[in-house]
Amino acid sequence: MKKLLLITLILIGFIQTTIASQISYDKSDFAPVYTVIDDAAYDIRYYSSNNFTGNRINGYKAPIAYMTKESLKALCSAAADLRKQGYRLLIWDTYRPQKAVDNFVVWINNPNDDGDKSFYPDLKKSDLLKGHYIEAKSSHTRGSTVDLTLIKTDGSFVDMGGTFDLFSEISHPDYKKLTREQKKNRKILRNAMIKAGFKGLDSEWWHFTLKNEPYPDTYFDFDVE
């Protein structure tokens, strides 16, 4: 009887976990950023080898930025606000397939592949998962998160005091050892995104998720293509 009860509890827990965190391949409520923002620039890092693993990531078959349609409306609002201030968006990553996140975890657990150490110069590779720099579940996979920065209208560089996916305290939005100009630039981006309905992340100045995301418990796994 006790054994039957234990099995029942395990099954209930499994079902609850499955319901709470669904995997979906339905991309009908997603659209590319370029369909609503015609002046954004792109550097889709996981489509290239210019990332912490040193390789293209599973699921990235094209350098296209997809987001849920609801989050795209909000991003369009932020882009319009920043455009008035003389800026454009440069996008590094948006929707990320679950298979890509799984790829990160496999890489972390491979002791024979250090990837590109320039992205984690002061950390051990094993610290990336333990320190929550990389998660086995990512908000990107829910489709309403974007990693981005600013460029000027003419395409020139805007100094944010650190690069994308630099696993360091330098990447914290409120890092103290920034120049006045770098602090100002981060604030311009953050203010526009928050005003548009996004929330930031304490550890990454470039990372924003729609506050009222439409799929808070769904992780998507269709390819970027």
C-alpha positions as CSV (number, residue, x, y, z in Angstrom):
1,M,0.0,0.0,0.0
2,K,2.8,2.4,0.9
3,K,4.6,1.5,-2.3
4,L,1.5,2.2,-4.3
5,L,1.1,5.6,-2.5
6,L,4.7,6.5,-3.3
7,I,4.3,5.7,-7.0
8,T,1.1,7.7,-7.1
9,L,2.8,10.7,-5.5
10,I,5.7,10.5,-8.0
11,L,3.3,10.3,-10.9
12,I,1.3,13.3,-9.6
13,G,4.5,15.3,-9.2
14,F,5.6,14.4,-12.8
15,I,2.2,15.4,-14.2
16,Q,2.2,18.7,-12.3
17,T,5.7,19.5,-13.5
18,T,4.8,18.7,-17.1
19,I,1.7,20.9,-17.0
20,A,3.6,23.8,-15.3
21,S,6.4,23.7,-17.9
22,Q,5.1,22.8,-21.3
23,I,7.2,22.3,-24.4
24,S,5.6,23.6,-27.6
25,Y,6.6,23.6,-31.3
26,D,3.8,26.0,-32.3
27,K,5.2,29.2,-33.8
28,S,1.9,30.7,-35.0
29,D,2.0,33.5,-32.5
30,F,5.6,34.5,-33.3
31,A,7.0,36.9,-35.9
32,P,10.4,38.2,-37.0
33,V,11.4,41.5,-35.6
34,Y,12.0,42.9,-39.0
35,T,8.3,42.7,-39.8
36,V,7.6,45.5,-37.3
37,I,10.9,47.3,-36.9
38,D,12.5,48.1,-40.2
39,D,15.6,49.9,-38.9
40,A,16.9,47.4,-36.4
41,A,20.4,45.9,-36.9
42,Y,21.3,42.3,-36.1
43,D,24.2,40.3,-34.8
44,I,22.6,37.0,-33.9
45,R,25.5,35.5,-31.9
46,Y,24.3,31.9,-31.5
47,Y,24.0,31.6,-35.3
48,S,27.7,32.3,-35.4
49,S,30.8,31.0,-33.5
50,N,31.2,34.4,-31.8
51,N,29.8,33.2,-28.5
52,F,31.0,31.6,-25.3
53,T,30.9,28.0,-26.7
54,G,32.9,29.0,-29.8
55,N,30.4,27.2,-32.1
56,R,27.0,27.8,-33.8
57,I,24.3,26.6,-31.4
58,N,21.7,24.0,-32.1
59,G,18.4,25.3,-33.5
60,Y,19.8,28.4,-35.1
61,K,19.5,27.7,-38.8
62,A,19.2,31.4,-39.9
63,P,20.2,34.8,-38.4
64,I,16.6,35.8,-37.7
65,A,15.2,37.3,-34.5
66,Y,11.7,35.9,-33.6
67,M,9.5,37.1,-30.7
68,T,5.9,36.6,-29.7
69,K,3.7,39.1,-31.4
70,E,2.7,40.7,-28.1
71,S,6.4,41.3,-27.1
72,L,7.1,42.7,-30.6
73,K,4.4,45.4,-30.1
74,A,6.2,46.5,-26.9
75,L,9.6,46.4,-28.6
76,C,8.2,48.5,-31.4
77,S,7.2,51.1,-28.8
78,A,10.7,51.1,-27.3
79,A,12.3,51.4,-30.7
80,A,10.1,54.4,-31.6
81,D,11.0,56.1,-28.3
82,L,14.7,55.5,-28.9
83,R,14.5,56.6,-32.5
84,K,13.4,60.0,-31.3
85,Q,16.6,60.2,-29.2
86,G,18.8,59.3,-32.2
87,Y,19.2,55.6,-31.6
88,R,18.5,52.3,-33.3
89,L,18.3,48.8,-31.8
90,L,21.1,46.2,-32.3
91,I,19.7,42.8,-31.5
92,W,21.9,39.9,-30.3
93,D,19.3,37.3,-29.4
94,T,15.5,37.0,-29.0
95,Y,13.6,33.6,-29.0
96,R,15.9,30.8,-28.2
97,P,14.9,27.1,-28.9
98,Q,15.0,24.7,-25.9
99,K,17.4,22.6,-27.9
100,A,19.8,25.6,-27.9
101,V,19.6,25.8,-24.1
102,D,20.2,22.1,-23.9
103,N,23.3,22.6,-26.1
104,F,24.6,25.1,-23.6
105,V,24.2,22.6,-20.7
106,V,25.9,19.8,-22.7
107,W,28.8,22.2,-23.5
108,I,29.2,23.1,-19.8
109,N,29.4,19.4,-18.8
110,N,32.1,18.7,-21.5
111,P,35.4,19.0,-19.6
112,N,37.3,18.9,-22.9
113,D,35.8,22.0,-24.5
114,D,36.5,25.4,-22.9
115,G,34.8,27.4,-25.7
116,D,35.8,31.0,-25.8
117,K,37.3,32.0,-22.4
118,S,37.1,35.7,-23.3
119,F,33.4,35.6,-22.3
120,Y,34.2,34.3,-18.8
121,P,37.8,35.5,-18.1
122,D,37.6,35.4,-14.3
123,L,35.4,32.3,-13.9
124,K,35.8,28.5,-14.2
125,K,33.6,27.0,-16.8
126,S,31.8,24.9,-14.1
127,D,30.8,28.2,-12.3
128,L,28.6,29.3,-15.2
129,L,25.8,26.9,-14.3
130,K,26.3,27.0,-10.6
131,G,26.4,30.8,-10.6
132,H,23.2,30.9,-12.7
133,Y,25.0,32.7,-15.6
134,I,23.5,29.9,-17.8
135,E,20.2,28.3,-16.9
136,A,18.8,24.9,-17.9
137,K,15.5,26.8,-18.5
138,S,15.7,30.3,-20.1
139,S,13.1,33.1,-20.4
140,H,14.3,33.4,-24.0
141,T,12.7,30.1,-24.8
142,R,9.3,31.5,-23.8
143,G,9.6,33.9,-26.7
144,S,9.2,37.4,-25.0
145,T,12.8,38.1,-24.1
146,V,15.4,40.1,-26.0
147,D,19.1,40.7,-25.7
148,L,20.0,44.1,-27.3
149,T,22.0,47.3,-27.3
150,L,21.9,50.7,-28.8
151,I,23.6,52.0,-31.9
152,K,23.3,55.5,-33.3
153,T,21.0,56.3,-36.2
154,D,24.0,56.2,-38.6
155,G,25.0,52.8,-37.2
156,S,27.9,53.9,-35.1
157,F,28.9,52.4,-31.8
158,V,27.4,53.3,-28.4
159,D,29.6,52.6,-25.5
160,M,27.9,50.4,-22.8
161,G,31.0,49.6,-20.9
162,G,30.9,45.9,-21.7
163,T,29.9,43.4,-24.3
164,F,27.1,40.9,-24.7
165,D,27.4,37.6,-22.7
166,L,30.4,38.8,-20.7
167,F,30.0,36.7,-17.5
168,S,31.2,39.3,-15.1
169,E,30.0,41.9,-12.6
170,I,30.8,44.4,-15.3
171,S,27.6,43.3,-17.0
172,H,25.4,44.2,-14.0
173,P,23.3,47.2,-15.0
174,D,24.3,49.1,-11.9
175,Y,28.1,48.3,-12.0
176,K,29.8,51.2,-10.3
177,K,33.1,51.4,-12.2
178,L,31.6,52.8,-15.4
179,T,32.2,56.1,-16.9
180,R,29.5,58.8,-16.8
181,E,28.8,58.2,-20.5
182,Q,28.5,54.5,-20.1
183,K,26.1,54.8,-17.2
184,K,24.1,57.3,-19.2
185,N,23.9,55.0,-22.2
186,R,22.7,52.0,-20.2
187,K,20.1,54.2,-18.5
188,I,18.7,55.4,-21.9
189,L,18.3,51.8,-23.0
190,R,16.8,50.6,-19.7
191,N,14.4,53.5,-19.4
192,A,13.0,53.0,-22.9
193,M,12.5,49.2,-22.4
194,I,10.9,49.6,-19.0
195,K,8.6,52.3,-20.3
196,A,7.5,49.9,-23.1
197,G,6.6,47.2,-20.6
198,F,9.7,45.1,-20.2
199,K,11.6,44.3,-17.0
200,G,15.4,44.0,-16.8
201,L,17.8,41.5,-15.2
202,D,20.1,42.3,-12.3
203,S,23.1,40.5,-13.9
204,E,22.8,41.6,-17.6
205,W,22.3,45.1,-18.8
206,W,21.3,43.9,-22.3
207,H,18.5,41.4,-21.2
208,F,14.8,42.4,-21.1
209,T,11.6,40.3,-20.7
210,L,8.1,41.5,-21.3
211,K,6.4,41.9,-17.9
212,N,3.1,40.4,-18.9
213,E,4.5,37.7,-21.2
214,P,1.9,35.6,-23.0
215,Y,3.5,32.2,-22.4
216,P,5.0,32.3,-18.9
217,D,4.9,28.5,-18.5
218,T,5.6,27.4,-22.1
219,Y,9.1,26.7,-23.5
220,F,9.2,26.6,-27.3
221,D,11.5,24.4,-29.4
222,F,11.0,25.2,-33.0
223,D,14.1,26.0,-35.1
224,V,15.1,29.6,-36.0
225,E,14.9,29.4,-39.8
